[in-house]
Amino acid sequence: MSGWAADDQGVVTFPSGRRVRGRGLRRPAPAGPDPEFGVYLLGSAPPPVAWESRWLRWPDFRLPADRDRAAEVLHEAWRRAATERVELACAGGRGRTGTALACLAVLGGVPPREAVAWVRLHYHPGAVETPWQRRYVRHYPATRP
């Protein structure tokens, strides 16, 4: 497994032991290894990166434009995090990134009603910024639709 170290900046360790890095793209990338797979949660296309990535059209303070596509990509990120360094990122690294991390927590067995609090504790206290983002996590499917 070539995953992240537990103490790498922005890395969340899920109850299963999988690790995913969350970050804001407005800040420089943290020191250390590059991701092997990235998911970029932005309203417009992200800049190119040297690793495999997916772009989810997800406007700031809102929800993904295509929820079925979001479920596909987040499930892919969860699967790949078992053996790869996976990064989730939006511009600021809190709202959309926190929401996506909370969805991964649901996939990892955290009850949907507890996932936002779990991500706020393990990632950032300001993660998941809006009421509709919290509602999205509460109703996120723990299995692929």
PyMOL commands that set and color helices and strands:
alter all, ss='L'
color gray80, all
select helices_A, chain A and resi 67-80+95-107+112-122+131-138
alter helices_A, ss='H'
color red, helices_A
select strands_A, chain A and resi 11-13+19-24+37-42+52-57+86-90
alter strands_A, ss='S'
color yellow, strands_A
deselect
rebuild
show_as cartoon
